[in-house]
Amino acid sequence: MTASDDITARYFETDHERVLEFDRKGRTAAVAQNREGYGMLKVRETADSPELERYYGFDMALDHAAELLGVRPNDLPVPDRASDMGM
């Protein structure tokens, strides 16, 4: 888990996906990618909710996640294990 100011980031893997989930004052956003580490990134409101949008680039997915949280993309703490997400 990584934290920056009032944003917490948690990276974890499920049987099918790599997930980077952010929390800011009860608002959440998640970026998910298939476990193999290729394919489009899915942005969701939570790790389990339906996808809102798909992106090829990690930076674009982070932009959307930041928008959901009401912060700038550079404010999002990204754990090292999640830094290679995207195509």
PyMOL Python script that loads the backbone (N, CA, C, O; Angstrom):
from pymol import cmd

cmd.read_pdbstr("""\
ATOM      1  N   MET A   1       0.848  -1.171   0.000  1.00  0.00           N
ATOM      2  CA  MET A   1       0.000   0.000   0.000  1.00  0.00           C
ATOM      3  C   MET A   1       0.894   1.234   0.000  1.00  0.00           C
ATOM      4  O   MET A   1       1.934   1.266   0.658  1.00  0.00           O
ATOM      5  N   THR A   2       0.477   2.234  -0.739  1.00  0.00           N
ATOM      6  CA  THR A   2       1.216   3.487  -0.848  1.00  0.00           C
ATOM      7  C   THR A   2       0.247   4.626  -0.560  1.00  0.00           C
ATOM      8  O   THR A   2      -0.914   4.586  -0.968  1.00  0.00           O
ATOM      9  N   ALA A   3       0.733   5.639   0.145  1.00  0.00           N
ATOM     10  CA  ALA A   3      -0.128   6.775   0.458  1.00  0.00           C
ATOM     11  C   ALA A   3       0.583   8.074   0.132  1.00  0.00           C
ATOM     12  O   ALA A   3       1.802   8.183   0.265  1.00  0.00           O
ATOM     13  N   SER A   4      -0.187   9.048  -0.293  1.00  0.00           N
ATOM     14  CA  SER A   4       0.319  10.372  -0.597  1.00  0.00           C
ATOM     15  C   SER A   4      -0.763  11.371  -0.236  1.00  0.00           C
ATOM     16  O   SER A   4      -1.862  11.328  -0.789  1.00  0.00           O
ATOM     17  N   ASP A   5      -0.459  12.267   0.684  1.00  0.00           N
ATOM     18  CA  ASP A   5      -1.454  13.226   1.185  1.00  0.00           C
ATOM     19  C   ASP A   5      -2.697  12.466   1.639  1.00  0.00           C
ATOM     20  O   ASP A   5      -2.618  11.660   2.566  1.00  0.00           O
ATOM     21  N   ASP A   6      -3.815  12.703   1.018  1.00  0.00           N
ATOM     22  CA  ASP A   6      -5.045  12.039   1.437  1.00  0.00           C
ATOM     23  C   ASP A   6      -5.486  10.940   0.468  1.00  0.00           C
ATOM     24  O   ASP A   6      -6.657  10.560   0.455  1.00  0.00           O
ATOM     25  N   ILE A   7      -4.558  10.429  -0.340  1.00  0.00           N
ATOM     26  CA  ILE A   7      -4.876   9.376  -1.312  1.00  0.00           C
ATOM     27  C   ILE A   7      -4.093   8.119  -0.953  1.00  0.00           C
ATOM     28  O   ILE A   7      -2.881   8.167  -0.744  1.00  0.00           O
ATOM     29  N   THR A   8      -4.795   7.006  -0.887  1.00  0.00           N
ATOM     30  CA  THR A   8      -4.168   5.717  -0.637  1.00  0.00           C
ATOM     31  C   THR A   8      -4.269   4.867  -1.896  1.00  0.00           C
ATOM     32  O   THR A   8      -5.321   4.808  -2.533  1.00  0.00           O
ATOM     33  N   ALA A   9      -3.170   4.212  -2.249  1.00  0.00           N
ATOM     34  CA  ALA A   9      -3.158   3.317  -3.409  1.00  0.00           C
ATOM     35  C   ALA A   9      -2.846   1.905  -2.927  1.00  0.00           C
ATOM     36  O   ALA A   9      -1.964   1.695  -2.094  1.00  0.00           O
ATOM     37  N   ARG A  10      -3.584   0.950  -3.467  1.00  0.00           N
ATOM     38  CA  ARG A  10      -3.356  -0.451  -3.114  1.00  0.00           C
ATOM     39  C   ARG A  10      -3.277  -1.254  -4.411  1.00  0.00           C
ATOM     40  O   ARG A  10      -4.182  -1.209  -5.244  1.00  0.00           O
ATOM     41  N   TYR A  11      -2.176  -1.987  -4.561  1.00  0.00           N
ATOM     42  CA  TYR A  11      -1.999  -2.856  -5.720  1.00  0.00           C
ATOM     43  C   TYR A  11      -2.193  -4.293  -5.261  1.00  0.00           C
ATOM     44  O   TYR A  11      -1.657  -4.704  -4.232  1.00  0.00           O
ATOM     45  N   PHE A  12      -2.968  -5.057  -6.035  1.00  0.00           N
ATOM     46  CA  PHE A  12      -3.129  -6.478  -5.725  1.00  0.00           C
ATOM     47  C   PHE A  12      -3.443  -7.225  -7.017  1.00  0.00           C
ATOM     48  O   PHE A  12      -3.779  -6.626  -8.038  1.00  0.00           O
ATOM     49  N   GLU A  13      -3.323  -8.539  -6.945  1.00  0.00           N
ATOM     50  CA  GLU A  13      -3.629  -9.390  -8.094  1.00  0.00           C
ATOM     51  C   GLU A  13      -4.708 -10.382  -7.714  1.00  0.00           C
ATOM     52  O   GLU A  13      -4.717 -10.927  -6.611  1.00  0.00           O
ATOM     53  N   THR A  14      -5.622 -10.607  -8.654  1.00  0.00           N
ATOM     54  CA  THR A  14      -6.643 -11.630  -8.485  1.00  0.00           C
ATOM     55  C   THR A  14      -6.266 -12.796  -9.394  1.00  0.00           C
ATOM     56  O   THR A  14      -5.181 -12.797  -9.976  1.00  0.00           O
ATOM     57  N   ASP A  15      -7.128 -13.767  -9.519  1.00  0.00           N
ATOM     58  CA  ASP A  15      -6.859 -14.887 -10.419  1.00  0.00           C
ATOM     59  C   ASP A  15      -6.769 -14.449 -11.873  1.00  0.00           C
ATOM     60  O   ASP A  15      -6.142 -15.118 -12.693  1.00  0.00           O
ATOM     61  N   HIS A  16      -7.414 -13.295 -12.196  1.00  0.00           N
ATOM     62  CA  HIS A  16      -7.497 -12.867 -13.590  1.00  0.00           C
ATOM     63  C   HIS A  16      -6.927 -11.492 -13.881  1.00  0.00           C
ATOM     64  O   HIS A  16      -6.655 -11.174 -15.039  1.00  0.00           O
ATOM     65  N   GLU A  17      -6.739 -10.667 -12.854  1.00  0.00           N
ATOM     66  CA  GLU A  17      -6.352  -9.284 -13.107  1.00  0.00           C
ATOM     67  C   GLU A  17      -5.293  -8.763 -12.139  1.00  0.00           C
ATOM     68  O   GLU A  17      -5.102  -9.267 -11.032  1.00  0.00           O
ATOM     69  N   ARG A  18      -4.623  -7.732 -12.619  1.00  0.00           N
ATOM     70  CA  ARG A  18      -3.782  -6.879 -11.784  1.00  0.00           C
ATOM     71  C   ARG A  18      -4.615  -5.634 -11.524  1.00  0.00           C
ATOM     72  O   ARG A  18      -5.184  -5.072 -12.460  1.00  0.00           O
ATOM     73  N   VAL A  19      -4.700  -5.192 -10.280  1.00  0.00           N
ATOM     74  CA  VAL A  19      -5.588  -4.089  -9.928  1.00  0.00           C
ATOM     75  C   VAL A  19      -4.833  -3.042  -9.116  1.00  0.00           C
ATOM     76  O   VAL A  19      -4.113  -3.367  -8.172  1.00  0.00           O
ATOM     77  N   LEU A  20      -5.008  -1.802  -9.495  1.00  0.00           N
ATOM     78  CA  LEU A  20      -4.495  -0.670  -8.747  1.00  0.00           C
ATOM     79  C   LEU A  20      -5.716   0.133  -8.311  1.00  0.00           C
ATOM     80  O   LEU A  20      -6.423   0.705  -9.140  1.00  0.00           O
ATOM     81  N   GLU A  21      -5.955   0.169  -7.007  1.00  0.00           N
ATOM     82  CA  GLU A  21      -7.146   0.823  -6.477  1.00  0.00           C
ATOM     83  C   GLU A  21      -6.747   2.027  -5.632  1.00  0.00           C
ATOM     84  O   GLU A  21      -5.852   1.946  -4.791  1.00  0.00           O
ATOM     85  N   PHE A  22      -7.422   3.133  -5.869  1.00  0.00           N
ATOM     86  CA  PHE A  22      -7.161   4.375  -5.143  1.00  0.00           C
ATOM     87  C   PHE A  22      -8.351   4.710  -4.259  1.00  0.00           C
ATOM     88  O   PHE A  22      -9.498   4.430  -4.606  1.00  0.00           O
ATOM     89  N   ASP A  23      -8.062   5.314  -3.111  1.00  0.00           N
ATOM     90  CA  ASP A  23      -9.104   5.777  -2.207  1.00  0.00           C
ATOM     91  C   ASP A  23      -8.745   7.179  -1.743  1.00  0.00           C
ATOM     92  O   ASP A  23      -7.618   7.442  -1.325  1.00  0.00           O
ATOM     93  N   ARG A  24      -9.710   8.061  -1.822  1.00  0.00           N
ATOM     94  CA  ARG A  24      -9.533   9.433  -1.338  1.00  0.00           C
ATOM     95  C   ARG A  24     -10.810   9.857  -0.637  1.00  0.00           C
ATOM     96  O   ARG A  24     -11.830  10.116  -1.277  1.00  0.00           O
ATOM     97  N   LYS A  25     -10.743   9.922   0.672  1.00  0.00           N
ATOM     98  CA  LYS A  25     -11.879  10.386   1.476  1.00  0.00           C
ATOM     99  C   LYS A  25     -13.163   9.628   1.142  1.00  0.00           C
ATOM    100  O   LYS A  25     -14.233  10.229   1.044  1.00  0.00           O
ATOM    101  N   GLY A  26     -13.058   8.315   0.968  1.00  0.00           N
ATOM    102  CA  GLY A  26     -14.226   7.493   0.692  1.00  0.00           C
ATOM    103  C   GLY A  26     -14.594   7.359  -0.772  1.00  0.00           C
ATOM    104  O   GLY A  26     -15.429   6.525  -1.122  1.00  0.00           O
ATOM    105  N   ARG A  27     -13.990   8.161  -1.635  1.00  0.00           N
ATOM    106  CA  ARG A  27     -14.205   8.023  -3.082  1.00  0.00           C
ATOM    107  C   ARG A  27     -13.141   7.071  -3.613  1.00  0.00           C
ATOM    108  O   ARG A  27     -11.985   7.140  -3.196  1.00  0.00           O
ATOM    109  N   THR A  28     -13.513   6.199  -4.515  1.00  0.00           N
ATOM    110  CA  THR A  28     -12.558   5.226  -5.039  1.00  0.00           C
ATOM    111  C   THR A  28     -12.510   5.245  -6.555  1.00  0.00           C
ATOM    112  O   THR A  28     -13.442   5.684  -7.229  1.00  0.00           O
ATOM    113  N   ALA A  29     -11.395   4.755  -7.065  1.00  0.00           N
ATOM    114  CA  ALA A  29     -11.197   4.553  -8.502  1.00  0.00           C
ATOM    115  C   ALA A  29     -10.237   3.381  -8.630  1.00  0.00           C
ATOM    116  O   ALA A  29      -9.347   3.212  -7.796  1.00  0.00           O
ATOM    117  N   ALA A  30     -10.410   2.581  -9.655  1.00  0.00           N
ATOM    118  CA  ALA A  30      -9.550   1.425  -9.861  1.00  0.00           C
ATOM    119  C   ALA A  30      -9.139   1.325 -11.323  1.00  0.00           C
ATOM    120  O   ALA A  30      -9.896   1.663 -12.233  1.00  0.00           O
ATOM    121  N   VAL A  31      -7.919   0.853 -11.515  1.00  0.00           N
ATOM    122  CA  VAL A  31      -7.387   0.570 -12.850  1.00  0.00           C
ATOM    123  C   VAL A  31      -7.034  -0.910 -12.853  1.00  0.00           C
ATOM    124  O   VAL A  31      -6.313  -1.377 -11.970  1.00  0.00           O
ATOM    125  N   ALA A  32      -7.532  -1.648 -13.828  1.00  0.00           N
ATOM    126  CA  ALA A  32      -7.295  -3.093 -13.882  1.00  0.00           C
ATOM    127  C   ALA A  32      -6.750  -3.496 -15.245  1.00  0.00           C
ATOM    128  O   ALA A  32      -7.066  -2.891 -16.270  1.00  0.00           O
ATOM    129  N   GLN A  33      -5.927  -4.530 -15.226  1.00  0.00           N
ATOM    130  CA  GLN A  33      -5.333  -5.082 -16.448  1.00  0.00           C
ATOM    131  C   GLN A  33      -5.302  -6.593 -16.299  1.00  0.00           C
ATOM    132  O   GLN A  33      -5.253  -7.111 -15.183  1.00  0.00           O
ATOM    133  N   ASN A  34      -5.331  -7.302 -17.425  1.00  0.00           N
ATOM    134  CA  ASN A  34      -5.288  -8.751 -17.307  1.00  0.00           C
ATOM    135  C   ASN A  34      -3.988  -9.180 -16.614  1.00  0.00           C
ATOM    136  O   ASN A  34      -3.001  -8.444 -16.616  1.00  0.00           O
ATOM    137  N   ARG A  35      -4.004 -10.344 -16.041  1.00  0.00           N
ATOM    138  CA  ARG A  35      -2.877 -10.815 -15.222  1.00  0.00           C
ATOM    139  C   ARG A  35      -1.596 -11.015 -16.013  1.00  0.00           C
ATOM    140  O   ARG A  35      -0.499 -10.942 -15.458  1.00  0.00           O
ATOM    141  N   GLU A  36      -1.731 -11.266 -17.294  1.00  0.00           N
ATOM    142  CA  GLU A  36      -0.554 -11.471 -18.129  1.00  0.00           C
ATOM    143  C   GLU A  36       0.197 -10.167 -18.378  1.00  0.00           C
ATOM    144  O   GLU A  36       1.335 -10.191 -18.845  1.00  0.00           O
ATOM    145  N   GLY A  37      -0.423  -9.035 -18.073  1.00  0.00           N
ATOM    146  CA  GLY A  37       0.259  -7.755 -18.189  1.00  0.00           C
ATOM    147  C   GLY A  37       0.208  -7.128 -19.570  1.00  0.00           C
ATOM    148  O   GLY A  37       1.015  -6.250 -19.877  1.00  0.00           O
ATOM    149  N   TYR A  38      -0.715  -7.556 -20.399  1.00  0.00           N
ATOM    150  CA  TYR A  38      -0.901  -6.891 -21.686  1.00  0.00           C
ATOM    151  C   TYR A  38      -2.389  -6.663 -21.863  1.00  0.00           C
ATOM    152  O   TYR A  38      -3.192  -7.175 -21.082  1.00  0.00           O
ATOM    153  N   GLY A  39      -2.753  -5.931 -22.840  1.00  0.00           N
ATOM    154  CA  GLY A  39      -4.160  -5.635 -23.074  1.00  0.00           C
ATOM    155  C   GLY A  39      -4.534  -4.280 -22.512  1.00  0.00           C
ATOM    156  O   GLY A  39      -3.743  -3.633 -21.825  1.00  0.00           O
ATOM    157  N   MET A  40      -5.720  -3.874 -22.808  1.00  0.00           N
ATOM    158  CA  MET A  40      -6.183  -2.552 -22.406  1.00  0.00           C
ATOM    159  C   MET A  40      -6.439  -2.497 -20.900  1.00  0.00           C
ATOM    160  O   MET A  40      -6.758  -3.498 -20.258  1.00  0.00           O
ATOM    161  N   LEU A  41      -6.287  -1.291 -20.371  1.00  0.00           N
ATOM    162  CA  LEU A  41      -6.562  -1.038 -18.966  1.00  0.00           C
ATOM    163  C   LEU A  41      -8.027  -0.642 -18.813  1.00  0.00           C
ATOM    164  O   LEU A  41      -8.562   0.113 -19.624  1.00  0.00           O
ATOM    165  N   LYS A  42      -8.659  -1.150 -17.783  1.00  0.00           N
ATOM    166  CA  LYS A  42     -10.054  -0.837 -17.514  1.00  0.00           C
ATOM    167  C   LYS A  42     -10.110   0.101 -16.306  1.00  0.00           C
ATOM    168  O   LYS A  42      -9.493  -0.171 -15.277  1.00  0.00           O
ATOM    169  N   VAL A  43     -10.839   1.187 -16.432  1.00  0.00           N
ATOM    170  CA  VAL A  43     -11.036   2.099 -15.306  1.00  0.00           C
ATOM    171  C   VAL A  43     -12.431   1.842 -14.753  1.00  0.00           C
ATOM    172  O   VAL A  43     -13.415   1.764 -15.489  1.00  0.00           O
ATOM    173  N   ARG A  44     -12.482   1.711 -13.426  1.00  0.00           N
ATOM    174  CA  ARG A  44     -13.744   1.430 -12.737  1.00  0.00           C
ATOM    175  C   ARG A  44     -13.855   2.345 -11.519  1.00  0.00           C
ATOM    176  O   ARG A  44     -12.874   2.956 -11.096  1.00  0.00           O
ATOM    177  N   GLU A  45     -15.044   2.430 -10.971  1.00  0.00           N
ATOM    178  CA  GLU A  45     -15.207   3.189  -9.734  1.00  0.00           C
ATOM    179  C   GLU A  45     -14.662   2.409  -8.542  1.00  0.00           C
ATOM    180  O   GLU A  45     -14.149   3.010  -7.598  1.00  0.00           O
ATOM    181  N   THR A  46     -14.765   1.081  -8.571  1.00  0.00           N
ATOM    182  CA  THR A  46     -14.177   0.207  -7.546  1.00  0.00           C
ATOM    183  C   THR A  46     -13.548  -0.974  -8.279  1.00  0.00           C
ATOM    184  O   THR A  46     -13.739  -1.144  -9.483  1.00  0.00           O
ATOM    185  N   ALA A  47     -12.808  -1.775  -7.548  1.00  0.00           N
ATOM    186  CA  ALA A  47     -12.165  -2.934  -8.168  1.00  0.00           C
ATOM    187  C   ALA A  47     -13.179  -3.912  -8.754  1.00  0.00           C
ATOM    188  O   ALA A  47     -12.883  -4.609  -9.724  1.00  0.00           O
ATOM    189  N   ASP A  48     -14.372  -3.965  -8.168  1.00  0.00           N
ATOM    190  CA  ASP A  48     -15.384  -4.941  -8.594  1.00  0.00           C
ATOM    191  C   ASP A  48     -16.503  -4.365  -9.453  1.00  0.00           C
ATOM    192  O   ASP A  48     -17.344  -5.117  -9.945  1.00  0.00           O
ATOM    193  N   SER A  49     -16.532  -3.065  -9.643  1.00  0.00           N
ATOM    194  CA  SER A  49     -17.636  -2.463 -10.396  1.00  0.00           C
ATOM    195  C   SER A  49     -17.412  -2.608 -11.907  1.00  0.00           C
ATOM    196  O   SER A  49     -16.306  -2.922 -12.347  1.00  0.00           O
ATOM    197  N   PRO A  50     -18.454  -2.381 -12.684  1.00  0.00           N
ATOM    198  CA  PRO A  50     -18.322  -2.459 -14.146  1.00  0.00           C
ATOM    199  C   PRO A  50     -17.348  -1.389 -14.663  1.00  0.00           C
ATOM    200  O   PRO A  50     -17.204  -0.318 -14.073  1.00  0.00           O
ATOM    201  N   GLU A  51     -16.697  -1.707 -15.763  1.00  0.00           N
ATOM    202  CA  GLU A  51     -15.746  -0.744 -16.317  1.00  0.00           C
ATOM    203  C   GLU A  51     -16.461   0.479 -16.856  1.00  0.00           C
ATOM    204  O   GLU A  51     -17.566   0.394 -17.391  1.00  0.00           O
ATOM    205  N   LEU A  52     -15.804   1.615 -16.701  1.00  0.00           N
ATOM    206  CA  LEU A  52     -16.318   2.872 -17.229  1.00  0.00           C
ATOM    207  C   LEU A  52     -15.717   3.172 -18.595  1.00  0.00           C
ATOM    208  O   LEU A  52     -16.380   3.720 -19.475  1.00  0.00           O
ATOM    209  N   GLU A  53     -14.449   2.804 -18.757  1.00  0.00           N
ATOM    210  CA  GLU A  53     -13.725   3.110 -19.996  1.00  0.00           C
ATOM    211  C   GLU A  53     -12.503   2.210 -20.076  1.00  0.00           C
ATOM    212  O   GLU A  53     -12.036   1.687 -19.064  1.00  0.00           O
ATOM    213  N   ARG A  54     -11.983   2.033 -21.304  1.00  0.00           N
ATOM    214  CA  ARG A  54     -10.741   1.282 -21.538  1.00  0.00           C
ATOM    215  C   ARG A  54      -9.707   2.185 -22.180  1.00  0.00           C
ATOM    216  O   ARG A  54     -10.033   3.060 -22.983  1.00  0.00           O
ATOM    217  N   TYR A  55      -8.450   1.957 -21.812  1.00  0.00           N
ATOM    218  CA  TYR A  55      -7.344   2.749 -22.343  1.00  0.00           C
ATOM    219  C   TYR A  55      -6.160   1.847 -22.655  1.00  0.00           C
ATOM    220  O   TYR A  55      -5.953   0.828 -21.995  1.00  0.00           O
ATOM    221  N   TYR A  56      -5.381   2.227 -23.668  1.00  0.00           N
ATOM    222  CA  TYR A  56      -4.134   1.526 -23.955  1.00  0.00           C
ATOM    223  C   TYR A  56      -3.037   1.995 -23.010  1.00  0.00           C
ATOM    224  O   TYR A  56      -2.236   1.190 -22.536  1.00  0.00           O
ATOM    225  N   GLY A  57      -2.998   3.279 -22.739  1.00  0.00           N
ATOM    226  CA  GLY A  57      -1.899   3.853 -21.967  1.00  0.00           C
ATOM    227  C   GLY A  57      -2.225   4.015 -20.494  1.00  0.00           C
ATOM    228  O   GLY A  57      -3.337   4.389 -20.124  1.00  0.00           O
ATOM    229  N   PHE A  58      -1.234   3.727 -19.658  1.00  0.00           N
ATOM    230  CA  PHE A  58      -1.379   3.860 -18.210  1.00  0.00           C
ATOM    231  C   PHE A  58      -1.644   5.313 -17.833  1.00  0.00           C
ATOM    232  O   PHE A  58      -2.444   5.589 -16.938  1.00  0.00           O
ATOM    233  N   ASP A  59      -0.977   6.240 -18.512  1.00  0.00           N
ATOM    234  CA  ASP A  59      -1.159   7.657 -18.179  1.00  0.00           C
ATOM    235  C   ASP A  59      -2.600   8.105 -18.423  1.00  0.00           C
ATOM    236  O   ASP A  59      -3.139   8.898 -17.651  1.00  0.00           O
ATOM    237  N   MET A  60      -3.221   7.609 -19.481  1.00  0.00           N
ATOM    238  CA  MET A  60      -4.615   7.973 -19.766  1.00  0.00           C
ATOM    239  C   MET A  60      -5.558   7.370 -18.725  1.00  0.00           C
ATOM    240  O   MET A  60      -6.521   8.012 -18.305  1.00  0.00           O
ATOM    241  N   ALA A  61      -5.277   6.140 -18.313  1.00  0.00           N
ATOM    242  CA  ALA A  61      -6.093   5.502 -17.282  1.00  0.00           C
ATOM    243  C   ALA A  61      -5.944   6.250 -15.950  1.00  0.00           C
ATOM    244  O   ALA A  61      -6.923   6.428 -15.226  1.00  0.00           O
ATOM    245  N   LEU A  62      -4.730   6.682 -15.633  1.00  0.00           N
ATOM    246  CA  LEU A  62      -4.520   7.445 -14.407  1.00  0.00           C
ATOM    247  C   LEU A  62      -5.222   8.793 -14.474  1.00  0.00           C
ATOM    248  O   LEU A  62      -5.744   9.265 -13.464  1.00  0.00           O
ATOM    249  N   ASP A  63      -5.244   9.419 -15.644  1.00  0.00           N
ATOM    250  CA  ASP A  63      -5.973  10.680 -15.811  1.00  0.00           C
ATOM    251  C   ASP A  63      -7.452  10.499 -15.445  1.00  0.00           C
ATOM    252  O   ASP A  63      -8.034  11.321 -14.736  1.00  0.00           O
ATOM    253  N   HIS A  64      -8.039   9.418 -15.938  1.00  0.00           N
ATOM    254  CA  HIS A  64      -9.450   9.159 -15.666  1.00  0.00           C
ATOM    255  C   HIS A  64      -9.663   8.853 -14.183  1.00  0.00           C
ATOM    256  O   HIS A  64     -10.612   9.351 -13.578  1.00  0.00           O
ATOM    257  N   ALA A  65      -8.790   8.044 -13.599  1.00  0.00           N
ATOM    258  CA  ALA A  65      -8.898   7.724 -12.169  1.00  0.00           C
ATOM    259  C   ALA A  65      -8.792   8.999 -11.332  1.00  0.00           C
ATOM    260  O   ALA A  65      -9.542   9.181 -10.373  1.00  0.00           O
ATOM    261  N   ALA A  66      -7.869   9.870 -11.695  1.00  0.00           N
ATOM    262  CA  ALA A  66      -7.702  11.133 -10.970  1.00  0.00           C
ATOM    263  C   ALA A  66      -8.962  11.989 -11.084  1.00  0.00           C
ATOM    264  O   ALA A  66      -9.378  12.626 -10.117  1.00  0.00           O
ATOM    265  N   GLU A  67      -9.556  11.998 -12.259  1.00  0.00           N
ATOM    266  CA  GLU A  67     -10.790  12.760 -12.458  1.00  0.00           C
ATOM    267  C   GLU A  67     -11.900  12.244 -11.548  1.00  0.00           C
ATOM    268  O   GLU A  67     -12.649  13.031 -10.970  1.00  0.00           O
ATOM    269  N   LEU A  68     -12.006  10.920 -11.421  1.00  0.00           N
ATOM    270  CA  LEU A  68     -13.018  10.334 -10.538  1.00  0.00           C
ATOM    271  C   LEU A  68     -12.807  10.745  -9.088  1.00  0.00           C
ATOM    272  O   LEU A  68     -13.767  10.879  -8.329  1.00  0.00           O
ATOM    273  N   LEU A  69     -11.553  10.945  -8.705  1.00  0.00           N
ATOM    274  CA  LEU A  69     -11.225  11.314  -7.324  1.00  0.00           C
ATOM    275  C   LEU A  69     -11.165  12.817  -7.107  1.00  0.00           C
ATOM    276  O   LEU A  69     -11.084  13.273  -5.967  1.00  0.00           O
ATOM    277  N   GLY A  70     -11.204  13.591  -8.179  1.00  0.00           N
ATOM    278  CA  GLY A  70     -11.147  15.040  -8.065  1.00  0.00           C
ATOM    279  C   GLY A  70      -9.759  15.572  -7.740  1.00  0.00           C
ATOM    280  O   GLY A  70      -9.615  16.564  -7.024  1.00  0.00           O
ATOM    281  N   VAL A  71      -8.721  14.894  -8.281  1.00  0.00           N
ATOM    282  CA  VAL A  71      -7.337  15.327  -8.055  1.00  0.00           C
ATOM    283  C   VAL A  71      -6.598  15.384  -9.387  1.00  0.00           C
ATOM    284  O   VAL A  71      -7.143  15.008 -10.425  1.00  0.00           O
ATOM    285  N   ARG A  72      -5.357  15.857  -9.350  1.00  0.00           N
ATOM    286  CA  ARG A  72      -4.510  15.849 -10.542  1.00  0.00           C
ATOM    287  C   ARG A  72      -3.864  14.473 -10.680  1.00  0.00           C
ATOM    288  O   ARG A  72      -3.600  13.823  -9.668  1.00  0.00           O
ATOM    289  N   PRO A  73      -3.602  14.013 -11.898  1.00  0.00           N
ATOM    290  CA  PRO A  73      -2.980  12.705 -12.091  1.00  0.00           C
ATOM    291  C   PRO A  73      -1.644  12.564 -11.349  1.00  0.00           C
ATOM    292  O   PRO A  73      -1.325  11.485 -10.849  1.00  0.00           O
ATOM    293  N   ASN A  74      -0.873  13.635 -11.279  1.00  0.00           N
ATOM    294  CA  ASN A  74       0.416  13.560 -10.581  1.00  0.00           C
ATOM    295  C   ASN A  74       0.262  13.384  -9.081  1.00  0.00           C
ATOM    296  O   ASN A  74       1.231  13.052  -8.399  1.00  0.00           O
ATOM    297  N   ASP A  75      -0.943  13.601  -8.549  1.00  0.00           N
ATOM    298  CA  ASP A  75      -1.196  13.416  -7.120  1.00  0.00           C
ATOM    299  C   ASP A  75      -1.389  11.950  -6.756  1.00  0.00           C
ATOM    300  O   ASP A  75      -1.333  11.597  -5.578  1.00  0.00           O
ATOM    301  N   LEU A  76      -1.612  11.097  -7.738  1.00  0.00           N
ATOM    302  CA  LEU A  76      -1.868   9.683  -7.466  1.00  0.00           C
ATOM    303  C   LEU A  76      -0.571   8.946  -7.147  1.00  0.00           C
ATOM    304  O   LEU A  76       0.346   8.935  -7.968  1.00  0.00           O
ATOM    305  N   PRO A  77      -0.480   8.337  -5.979  1.00  0.00           N
ATOM    306  CA  PRO A  77       0.705   7.538  -5.666  1.00  0.00           C
ATOM    307  C   PRO A  77       0.612   6.192  -6.386  1.00  0.00           C
ATOM    308  O   PRO A  77      -0.400   5.500  -6.272  1.00  0.00           O
ATOM    309  N   VAL A  78       1.647   5.822  -7.118  1.00  0.00           N
ATOM    310  CA  VAL A  78       1.637   4.557  -7.856  1.00  0.00           C
ATOM    311  C   VAL A  78       2.698   3.638  -7.252  1.00  0.00           C
ATOM    312  O   VAL A  78       3.890   3.935  -7.333  1.00  0.00           O
ATOM    313  N   PRO A  79       2.279   2.529  -6.650  1.00  0.00           N
ATOM    314  CA  PRO A  79       3.243   1.570  -6.095  1.00  0.00           C
ATOM    315  C   PRO A  79       4.154   1.020  -7.200  1.00  0.00           C
ATOM    316  O   PRO A  79       3.731   0.883  -8.348  1.00  0.00           O
ATOM    317  N   ASP A  80       5.380   0.712  -6.853  1.00  0.00           N
ATOM    318  CA  ASP A  80       6.344   0.203  -7.832  1.00  0.00           C
ATOM    319  C   ASP A  80       5.812  -0.993  -8.617  1.00  0.00           C
ATOM    320  O   ASP A  80       6.038  -1.090  -9.823  1.00  0.00           O
ATOM    321  N   ARG A  81       5.111  -1.897  -7.950  1.00  0.00           N
ATOM    322  CA  ARG A  81       4.613  -3.105  -8.622  1.00  0.00           C
ATOM    323  C   ARG A  81       3.596  -2.786  -9.705  1.00  0.00           C
ATOM    324  O   ARG A  81       3.366  -3.611 -10.590  1.00  0.00           O
ATOM    325  N   ALA A  82       2.981  -1.609  -9.657  1.00  0.00           N
ATOM    326  CA  ALA A  82       1.972  -1.228 -10.652  1.00  0.00           C
ATOM    327  C   ALA A  82       2.538  -0.321 -11.730  1.00  0.00           C
ATOM    328  O   ALA A  82       1.821   0.021 -12.671  1.00  0.00           O
ATOM    329  N   SER A  83       3.781   0.075 -11.627  1.00  0.00           N
ATOM    330  CA  SER A  83       4.342   1.078 -12.528  1.00  0.00           C
ATOM    331  C   SER A  83       4.473   0.608 -13.981  1.00  0.00           C
ATOM    332  O   SER A  83       4.648   1.435 -14.876  1.00  0.00           O
ATOM    333  N   ASP A  84       4.392  -0.689 -14.228  1.00  0.00           N
ATOM    334  CA  ASP A  84       4.528  -1.205 -15.599  1.00  0.00           C
ATOM    335  C   ASP A  84       3.187  -1.551 -16.244  1.00  0.00           C
ATOM    336  O   ASP A  84       3.153  -2.221 -17.276  1.00  0.00           O
ATOM    337  N   MET A  85       2.087  -1.101 -15.648  1.00  0.00           N
ATOM    338  CA  MET A  85       0.776  -1.396 -16.236  1.00  0.00           C
ATOM    339  C   MET A  85       0.605  -0.611 -17.536  1.00  0.00           C
ATOM    340  O   MET A  85       1.190   0.459 -17.698  1.00  0.00           O
ATOM    341  N   GLY A  86      -0.174  -1.127 -18.435  1.00  0.00           N
ATOM    342  CA  GLY A  86      -0.410  -0.474 -19.718  1.00  0.00           C
ATOM    343  C   GLY A  86       0.348  -1.164 -20.832  1.00  0.00           C
ATOM    344  O   GLY A  86       1.114  -2.098 -20.594  1.00  0.00           O
ATOM    345  N   MET A  87       0.129  -0.700 -22.043  1.00  0.00           N
ATOM    346  CA  MET A  87       0.759  -1.346 -23.189  1.00  0.00           C
ATOM    347  C   MET A  87       1.973  -0.569 -23.637  1.00  0.00           C
ATOM    348  O   MET A  87       2.638  -0.962 -24.596  1.00  0.00           O
TER     349      MET A  87
END
""", "prot")
cmd.dss("prot")
cmd.show_as("cartoon", "prot")
cmd.util.cbc("prot")
cmd.orient("prot")
